[in-house]
Amino acid sequence: MTYSEPLHSRAALVLAALALAGCPRSPAGTGPEGAGATECGVRLADVQLEAQAPEPLPEQRSRIGVEVHAELAALERALGKEVPVTLAAEQRKPVGAPGEVSYVVRRGRIGIGLDAERLTVQVPVEVEAEVCKPLGPFCPTYGRCSPRLAAVASVPLLLNEGYEIGKSRVSIAVTRPCTIAGVDATPQIRQQANRQIGNVQGRIDASMPEIRPSVAGVWELLHHPIALSTSTCLRIQPDRITQQRPKLRDGALVSQLGAEGTLRIQDPCEPNVAVKAPPLPRLVTSDDGARGIELRVPVRASWVDVSAQLTRSLGTKAAQSGETRVVKLEARGARSGSRDLVALRATLAGAACGDLGILAEPWFDAQLGRVRLRRLAVAPGTPELPNLAALLELIERHASAALPVDVASGPAALTGLVQGFGKDLPEGVEIDSEMKKSVVERVHPEQDGLVALAILSGHTTFRVR
């Protein structure tokens, strides 16, 4: 190997470089960088933050409650279309010695109501009857009567623990007697009416739909993942199904059917993995039930990722403008008194060098969509630092970390789930659904990372109009 300059010249350059490296930096305004203070004028000892591990975030229960709102007038109209006004009619039917009877049976206006927890259907029945005695080709009428009856049928609106509709009840009462030619025919009318009760009950019970298969379908649907992005999804883990006792409100029957459980974020998502839902749990009845939709979603980020993002956020020109710079932030969870905070180890360079211990409260800036820090305080025993307040303000203003999941995508994903509930709705039934903008209720430090509690809320109502 050859060199173009003498050996003694190269040695002189090396010695000069070593001499310059050992010299302190120039005061502010006199050196090439114009530094405002001596580099590492203050060296910090390694101060350890003595703090307990933070408490884990309590279990967050979520609910999906679907309201059923059925207007009584709509139910009465629908039932009126199914039940004809003229229930029966007969002309000159032989009845033995009394002769022949002609009659017309008509129903009145159907009324629907709520009796305790049963849906009641009240039907007034009018009968116009006359009896004649055949005389050759003629049949002179010798008696008439117009009895009135009140028929009441009821079915339970609450399902039993096996998701089945209970048995119906039917009663028929004579409200106006019938007397023909001085003979009271009311007992015979009552007897004939009572014979029909069993047939009516059988027809009602046979027409009741099977609810369990529909509930099982929704139960399985809840166990399918809800995509939040191309790589993450929301997993619902329901463990309870509730029904609300029915109520009458503003001329409508109102009730709720809902599911409760916990949620978790899955990353990476496995949407194609076969889902086997557990058996349906025992149905629970309550006065309130699962009201509305409220999904409480814990979004977790490891301390490694949080630390990297906090450090990166302080690498901007604005964050590096002070005499002392933060070149690295390491975050972990810590409990101070009754509060769970973020413990920071801030590695400093510039006028002060070393590691600075800081406690801070995390919060979510909805406008930026990032987690930030506030109420910063240094560890006890930290020596006096030049411009400490400015340094803490710089960290508070610039340090931030993004969540691993965009919580703003939650409402759209939840809307897709709710639309699945409304498939194959019968005529006259509408679905009314609204999802609110997602919010982050709180940010909680845990031992393994930071947890942002996102809230997705809204309502879904099935309306019978």
PATI-743643 format. One record per residue (C-alpha): chain; x, y, z; residue number from 0. Coordinates in steps of 0.02 Angstrom, whole numbers. Example, Ala and Ser with C-alpha at 12.3 -4.5 7.8 and 13.67 -1.06 7.14 Angstrom:
2
ATOM lumpa     c1     c2     c3 fidren
ATOM     A    615   -225    390      0
ATOM     A    684    -53    357      1
This chain:
465
ATOM lumpa     c1     c2     c3 fidren
ATOM     A      0      0      0      0
ATOM     A     70    172    -46      1
ATOM     A     29    345     23      2
ATOM     A     43    511    -66      3
ATOM     A     99    611     86      4
ATOM     A    241    587    209      5
ATOM     A    213    487    368      6
ATOM     A    255    634    482      7
ATOM     A    116    739    400      8
ATOM     A    -15    607    435      9
ATOM     A     42    591    615     10
ATOM     A     25    778    639     11
ATOM     A   -155    774    578     12
ATOM     A   -199    632    697     13
ATOM     A   -124    725    846     14
ATOM     A   -220    882    800     15
ATOM     A   -385    787    791     16
ATOM     A   -354    709    961     17
ATOM     A   -317    879   1036     18
ATOM     A   -478    953    968     19
ATOM     A   -581    807   1032     20
ATOM     A   -520    838   1209     21
ATOM     A   -569   1022   1209     22
ATOM     A   -738   1083   1279     23
ATOM     A   -864   1159   1159     24
ATOM     A   -866   1346   1133     25
ATOM     A   -987   1455   1233     26
ATOM     A  -1149   1509   1155     27
ATOM     A  -1126   1616   1002     28
ATOM     A   -937   1586    988     29
ATOM     A   -931   1409    918     30
ATOM     A   -985   1345    750     31
ATOM     A  -1145   1268    823     32
ATOM     A  -1190   1414    935     33
ATOM     A  -1235   1295   1079     34
ATOM     A  -1318   1382   1226     35
ATOM     A  -1230   1281   1361     36
ATOM     A  -1082   1168   1390     37
ATOM     A  -1110    993   1324     38
ATOM     A  -1152    878   1471     39
ATOM     A  -1127   1021   1594     40
ATOM     A  -1240    922   1710     41
ATOM     A  -1224    734   1723     42
ATOM     A  -1369    642   1801     43
ATOM     A  -1348    491   1910     44
ATOM     A  -1456    342   1868     45
ATOM     A  -1611    376   1973     46
ATOM     A  -1724    226   1992     47
ATOM     A  -1910    260   2010     48
ATOM     A  -1970    162   2159     49
ATOM     A  -2149    118   2115     50
ATOM     A  -2264    -31   2128     51
ATOM     A  -2331   -121   1976     52
ATOM     A  -2493    -44   1912     53
ATOM     A  -2661   -125   1938     54
ATOM     A  -2731   -216   1786     55
ATOM     A  -2880   -141   1698     56
ATOM     A  -3038   -216   1775     57
ATOM     A  -3137   -335   1665     58
ATOM     A  -3244   -236   1544     59
ATOM     A  -3418   -305   1512     60
ATOM     A  -3500   -265   1346     61
ATOM     A  -3679   -281   1291     62
ATOM     A  -3780   -289   1130     63
ATOM     A  -3962   -255   1168     64
ATOM     A  -4093   -258   1031     65
ATOM     A  -4258   -172   1068     66
ATOM     A  -4422   -236    999     67
ATOM     A  -4551    -98    980     68
ATOM     A  -4722   -157    921     69
ATOM     A  -4863    -31    903     70
ATOM     A  -5027   -103    967     71
ATOM     A  -5123    -24    823     72
ATOM     A  -5010   -112    699     73
ATOM     A  -5034   -280    785     74
ATOM     A  -5222   -255    787     75
ATOM     A  -5224   -213    601     76
ATOM     A  -5118   -364    559     77
ATOM     A  -5227   -481    661     78
ATOM     A  -5384   -404    589     79
ATOM     A  -5326   -453    415     80
ATOM     A  -5305   -634    471     81
ATOM     A  -5471   -652    563     82
ATOM     A  -5626   -622    454     83
ATOM     A  -5768   -514    520     84
ATOM     A  -5897   -651    488     85
ATOM     A  -5841   -801    588     86
ATOM     A  -5985   -918    547     87
ATOM     A  -6157   -919    463     88
ATOM     A  -6294  -1047    439     89
ATOM     A  -6468  -1044    358     90
ATOM     A  -6611  -1155    417     91
ATOM     A  -6507  -1286    502     92
ATOM     A  -6618  -1424    574     93
ATOM     A  -6602  -1435    764     94
ATOM     A  -6735  -1564    803     95
ATOM     A  -6900  -1526    888     96
ATOM     A  -6872  -1337    899     97
ATOM     A  -6866  -1330    710     98
ATOM     A  -6730  -1245    610     99
ATOM     A  -6605  -1112    662    100
ATOM     A  -6522   -976    560    101
ATOM     A  -6378   -877    632    102
ATOM     A  -6233   -762    591    103
ATOM     A  -6080   -745    703    104
ATOM     A  -5977   -586    683    105
ATOM     A  -5828   -521    777    106
ATOM     A  -5807   -344    837    107
ATOM     A  -5649   -240    845    108
ATOM     A  -5497   -337    903    109
ATOM     A  -5407   -264   1053    110
ATOM     A  -5229   -306   1102    111
ATOM     A  -5152   -269   1271    112
ATOM     A  -5029   -324   1403    113
ATOM     A  -5081   -419   1558    114
ATOM     A  -4931   -444   1672    115
ATOM     A  -4810   -530   1552    116
ATOM     A  -4938   -599   1429    117
ATOM     A  -5000   -528   1265    118
ATOM     A  -5190   -527   1269    119
ATOM     A  -5308   -525   1121    120
ATOM     A  -5488   -478   1160    121
ATOM     A  -5622   -512   1030    122
ATOM     A  -5806   -466   1058    123
ATOM     A  -5922   -587    969    124
ATOM     A  -6101   -548    915    125
ATOM     A  -6226   -683    868    126
ATOM     A  -6390   -650    778    127
ATOM     A  -6499   -805    786    128
ATOM     A  -6680   -847    744    129
ATOM     A  -6780  -1008    755    130
ATOM     A  -6922  -1058    640    131
ATOM     A  -7044  -1204    631    132
ATOM     A  -7064  -1284    460    133
ATOM     A  -7242  -1288    394    134
ATOM     A  -7239  -1360    220    135
ATOM     A  -7136  -1247    109    136
ATOM     A  -7138  -1110    241    137
ATOM     A  -7042  -1088    404    138
ATOM     A  -7119   -953    512    139
ATOM     A  -6999   -876    637    140
ATOM     A  -7057   -889    816    141
ATOM     A  -6903   -834    912    142
ATOM     A  -6750   -723    900    143
ATOM     A  -6603   -680   1011    144
ATOM     A  -6440   -585   1001    145
ATOM     A  -6316   -655   1127    146
ATOM     A  -6147   -573   1152    147
ATOM     A  -5985   -661   1197    148
ATOM     A  -5812   -602   1247    149
ATOM     A  -5666   -709   1189    150
ATOM     A  -5495   -679   1266    151
ATOM     A  -5336   -767   1210    152
ATOM     A  -5164   -737   1284    153
ATOM     A  -4987   -795   1251    154
ATOM     A  -4832   -765   1359    155
ATOM     A  -4710   -636   1291    156
ATOM     A  -4567   -701   1396    157
ATOM     A  -4474   -854   1335    158
ATOM     A  -4435   -992   1457    159
ATOM     A  -4256  -1041   1498    160
ATOM     A  -4253  -1154   1345    161
ATOM     A  -4300  -1010   1228    162
ATOM     A  -4475  -1077   1200    163
ATOM     A  -4643   -987   1198    164
ATOM     A  -4761  -1048   1333    165
ATOM     A  -4937  -1114   1306    166
ATOM     A  -5084  -1003   1263    167
ATOM     A  -5239   -975   1366    168
ATOM     A  -5415   -951   1297    169
ATOM     A  -5576   -903   1385    170
ATOM     A  -5750   -867   1318    171
ATOM     A  -5883   -783   1423    172
ATOM     A  -6066   -746   1383    173
ATOM     A  -6099   -562   1412    174
ATOM     A  -6280   -556   1349    175
ATOM     A  -6396   -705   1373    176
ATOM     A  -6511   -781   1243    177
ATOM     A  -6694   -818   1272    178
ATOM     A  -6803   -889   1134    179
ATOM     A  -6990   -911   1155    180
ATOM     A  -6970   -899   1342    181
ATOM     A  -6831  -1030   1348    182
ATOM     A  -6658   -978   1410    183
ATOM     A  -6532  -1045   1283    184
ATOM     A  -6382   -968   1371    185
ATOM     A  -6318  -1132   1451    186
ATOM     A  -6317  -1217   1281    187
ATOM     A  -6224  -1070   1203    188
ATOM     A  -6096  -1071   1344    189
ATOM     A  -6073  -1258   1326    190
ATOM     A  -6044  -1246   1140    191
ATOM     A  -5920  -1104   1165    192
ATOM     A  -5820  -1200   1295    193
ATOM     A  -5806  -1346   1175    194
ATOM     A  -5714  -1232   1055    195
ATOM     A  -5583  -1174   1180    196
ATOM     A  -5472  -1327   1157    197
ATOM     A  -5476  -1309    968    198
ATOM     A  -5433  -1124    977    199
ATOM     A  -5289  -1156   1097    200
ATOM     A  -5221  -1292    984    201
ATOM     A  -5223  -1179    832    202
ATOM     A  -5138  -1037    925    203
ATOM     A  -5000  -1148    996    204
ATOM     A  -4971  -1229    827    205
ATOM     A  -4949  -1058    747    206
ATOM     A  -4816  -1000    870    207
ATOM     A  -4642   -990    790    208
ATOM     A  -4491  -1082    857    209
ATOM     A  -4380   -949    933    210
ATOM     A  -4231  -1054    984    211
ATOM     A  -4160  -1081    807    212
ATOM     A  -4163   -893    774    213
ATOM     A  -4077   -854    938    214
ATOM     A  -3948   -990    904    215
ATOM     A  -3912   -911    734    216
ATOM     A  -3879   -741    812    217
ATOM     A  -3776   -824    950    218
ATOM     A  -3664   -904    819    219
ATOM     A  -3653   -740    721    220
ATOM     A  -3588   -652    877    221
ATOM     A  -3441   -773    884    222
ATOM     A  -3380   -726    710    223
ATOM     A  -3239   -597    702    224
ATOM     A  -3278   -417    655    225
ATOM     A  -3144   -347    540    226
ATOM     A  -3070   -181    597    227
ATOM     A  -2930   -175    469    228
ATOM     A  -2841   -291    348    229
ATOM     A  -2746   -372    491    230
ATOM     A  -2848   -344    650    231
ATOM     A  -3021   -395    704    232
ATOM     A  -3135   -389    853    233
ATOM     A  -3181   -549    942    234
ATOM     A  -3340   -551   1044    235
ATOM     A  -3348   -679   1185    236
ATOM     A  -3530   -678   1242    237
ATOM     A  -3575   -778   1395    238
ATOM     A  -3750   -718   1442    239
ATOM     A  -3916   -689   1354    240
ATOM     A  -4049   -583   1436    241
ATOM     A  -4229   -535   1403    242
ATOM     A  -4321   -387   1474    243
ATOM     A  -4493   -398   1548    244
ATOM     A  -4615   -321   1422    245
ATOM     A  -4688   -149   1454    246
ATOM     A  -4821    -38   1378    247
ATOM     A  -4751    129   1323    248
ATOM     A  -4841    260   1219    249
ATOM     A  -4960    136   1141    250
ATOM     A  -4827      7   1101    251
ATOM     A  -4761   -154   1173    252
ATOM     A  -4576   -134   1213    253
ATOM     A  -4449   -265   1263    254
ATOM     A  -4264   -301   1247    255
ATOM     A  -4165   -456   1202    256
ATOM     A  -3978   -444   1224    257
ATOM     A  -3811   -529   1244    258
ATOM     A  -3672   -486   1366    259
ATOM     A  -3489   -534   1373    260
ATOM     A  -3311   -475   1346    261
ATOM     A  -3212   -418   1193    262
ATOM     A  -3035   -431   1133    263
ATOM     A  -2932   -371    985    264
ATOM     A  -2853   -508    882    265
ATOM     A  -2696   -467    782    266
ATOM     A  -2663   -547    664    267
ATOM     A  -2843   -587    628    268
ATOM     A  -2893   -762    575    269
ATOM     A  -3063   -734    494    270
ATOM     A  -3068   -900    404    271
ATOM     A  -3040  -1007    557    272
ATOM     A  -3193  -1114    590    273
ATOM     A  -3302  -1042    728    274
ATOM     A  -3388  -1163    845    275
ATOM     A  -3501  -1068    962    276
ATOM     A  -3532  -1145   1134    277
ATOM     A  -3708  -1203   1178    278
ATOM     A  -3837  -1070   1214    279
ATOM     A  -3830  -1016   1396    280
ATOM     A  -3982  -1016   1508    281
ATOM     A  -4094   -869   1467    282
ATOM     A  -4096   -738   1605    283
ATOM     A  -4249   -627   1634    284
ATOM     A  -4232   -455   1712    285
ATOM     A  -4326   -292   1727    286
ATOM     A  -4196   -194   1629    287
ATOM     A  -4102   -319   1520    288
ATOM     A  -3960   -267   1405    289
ATOM     A  -4009    -89   1359    290
ATOM     A  -3937    -26   1196    291
ATOM     A  -3767    -68   1125    292
ATOM     A  -3608    -31   1219    293
ATOM     A  -3448   -120   1169    294
ATOM     A  -3302    -86   1286    295
ATOM     A  -3147   -131   1186    296
ATOM     A  -2975   -137   1270    297
ATOM     A  -2844    -88   1140    298
ATOM     A  -2673   -143   1202    299
ATOM     A  -2499    -86   1151    300
ATOM     A  -2338   -160   1223    301
ATOM     A  -2216    -48   1316    302
ATOM     A  -2085    -87   1183    303
ATOM     A  -2197    -14   1047    304
ATOM     A  -2253    132   1156    305
ATOM     A  -2072    175   1199    306
ATOM     A  -2019    170   1017    307
ATOM     A  -2162    284    964    308
ATOM     A  -2132    408   1105    309
ATOM     A  -1948    418   1060    310
ATOM     A  -1988    440    876    311
ATOM     A  -2112    579    913    312
ATOM     A  -1974    678   1000    313
ATOM     A  -1859    668    849    314
ATOM     A  -1937    816    761    315
ATOM     A  -1847    981    739    316
ATOM     A  -1967   1069    857    317
ATOM     A  -1939    940    993    318
ATOM     A  -1749    953    976    319
ATOM     A  -1739   1144    989    320
ATOM     A  -1694   1158   1174    321
ATOM     A  -1524   1158   1257    322
ATOM     A  -1562    986   1327    323
ATOM     A  -1632    855   1209    324
ATOM     A  -1723    693   1241    325
ATOM     A  -1642    560   1134    326
ATOM     A  -1738    411   1204    327
ATOM     A  -1893    376   1307    328
ATOM     A  -1923    208   1391    329
ATOM     A  -2097    186   1464    330
ATOM     A  -2171     63   1587    331
ATOM     A  -2319     57   1705    332
ATOM     A  -2306    112   1886    333
ATOM     A  -2423    140   2032    334
ATOM     A  -2399    297   2133    335
ATOM     A  -2514    308   2282    336
ATOM     A  -2687    270   2215    337
ATOM     A  -2647    315   2034    338
ATOM     A  -2582    208   1892    339
ATOM     A  -2458    310   1791    340
ATOM     A  -2326    296   1655    341
ATOM     A  -2148    290   1722    342
ATOM     A  -2024    362   1596    343
ATOM     A  -1836    345   1586    344
ATOM     A  -1785    494   1480    345
ATOM     A  -1608    486   1409    346
ATOM     A  -1545    664   1392    347
ATOM     A  -1409    745   1287    348
ATOM     A  -1350    924   1273    349
ATOM     A  -1332   1036   1424    350
ATOM     A  -1380    890   1536    351
ATOM     A  -1336    708   1504    352
ATOM     A  -1395    547   1581    353
ATOM     A  -1561    471   1626    354
ATOM     A  -1704    567   1704    355
ATOM     A  -1848    479   1794    356
ATOM     A  -2021    551   1758    357
ATOM     A  -2198    504   1806    358
ATOM     A  -2339    554   1688    359
ATOM     A  -2524    529   1663    360
ATOM     A  -2576    457   1494    361
ATOM     A  -2727    524   1401    362
ATOM     A  -2803    509   1228    363
ATOM     A  -2805    660   1115    364
ATOM     A  -2960    630   1008    365
ATOM     A  -2913    770    888    366
ATOM     A  -2743    692    849    367
ATOM     A  -2801    513    875    368
ATOM     A  -2647    477    983    369
ATOM     A  -2601    443   1163    370
ATOM     A  -2512    588   1247    371
ATOM     A  -2438    628   1419    372
ATOM     A  -2482    762   1547    373
ATOM     A  -2447    815   1726    374
ATOM     A  -2264    765   1714    375
ATOM     A  -2162    759   1875    376
ATOM     A  -1980    708   1901    377
ATOM     A  -1927    571   2020    378
ATOM     A  -1885    619   2199    379
ATOM     A  -1699    657   2224    380
ATOM     A  -1672    725   2048    381
ATOM     A  -1539    863   2051    382
ATOM     A  -1576   1039   1993    383
ATOM     A  -1576   1049   1804    384
ATOM     A  -1567   1204   1697    385
ATOM     A  -1734   1237   1612    386
ATOM     A  -1815   1081   1687    387
ATOM     A  -1989   1154   1669    388
ATOM     A  -1958   1189   1484    389
ATOM     A  -1896   1010   1459    390
ATOM     A  -2052    935   1540    391
ATOM     A  -2162   1052   1438    392
ATOM     A  -2073    996   1280    393
ATOM     A  -2108    813   1320    394
ATOM     A  -2289    851   1362    395
ATOM     A  -2314    948   1200    396
ATOM     A  -2228    829   1078    397
ATOM     A  -2224    652   1150    398
ATOM     A  -2363    541   1081    399
ATOM     A  -2400    364   1025    400
ATOM     A  -2528    294    903    401
ATOM     A  -2644    151    949    402
ATOM     A  -2617    -13    855    403
ATOM     A  -2800     -8    800    404
ATOM     A  -2896    136    722    405
ATOM     A  -3043    150    841    406
ATOM     A  -3133    263    716    407
ATOM     A  -3168    109    608    408
ATOM     A  -3270     27    747    409
ATOM     A  -3443    101    710    410
ATOM     A  -3440     46    528    411
ATOM     A  -3388   -129    578    412
ATOM     A  -3523   -136    711    413
ATOM     A  -3654    -78    585    414
ATOM     A  -3611   -228    477    415
ATOM     A  -3639   -345    624    416
ATOM     A  -3808   -268    665    417
ATOM     A  -3865   -280    484    418
ATOM     A  -3842   -467    500    419
ATOM     A  -3977   -469    634    420
ATOM     A  -4103   -397    512    421
ATOM     A  -4096   -528    375    422
ATOM     A  -4260   -601    314    423
ATOM     A  -4372   -484    414    424
ATOM     A  -4558   -514    389    425
ATOM     A  -4667   -384    305    426
ATOM     A  -4709   -238    416    427
ATOM     A  -4552   -254    522    428
ATOM     A  -4416   -123    504    429
ATOM     A  -4244   -110    580    430
ATOM     A  -4187     57    649    431
ATOM     A  -4003     63    691    432
ATOM     A  -3882    203    735    433
ATOM     A  -3700    192    790    434
ATOM     A  -3615    337    875    435
ATOM     A  -3438    396    846    436
ATOM     A  -3316    290    945    437
ATOM     A  -3229    370   1094    438
ATOM     A  -3082    323   1204    439
ATOM     A  -3145    332   1381    440
ATOM     A  -2978    314   1468    441
ATOM     A  -2798    260   1447    442
ATOM     A  -2734    140   1579    443
ATOM     A  -2554     83   1609    444
ATOM     A  -2533   -102   1647    445
ATOM     A  -2379   -205   1684    446
ATOM     A  -2361   -267   1505    447
ATOM     A  -2415   -113   1411    448
ATOM     A  -2536     29   1387    449
ATOM     A  -2724     -2   1370    450
ATOM     A  -2842    120   1285    451
ATOM     A  -3023     82   1326    452
ATOM     A  -3125    118   1169    453
ATOM     A  -3314    132   1182    454
ATOM     A  -3428     90   1036    455
ATOM     A  -3610    129   1071    456
ATOM     A  -3775    142    981    457
ATOM     A  -3947     67    971    458
ATOM     A  -4044    -56    864    459
ATOM     A  -4234    -67    864    460
ATOM     A  -4349   -185    771    461
ATOM     A  -4510    -89    741    462
ATOM     A  -4680   -161    699    463
ATOM     A  -4780    -18    624    464
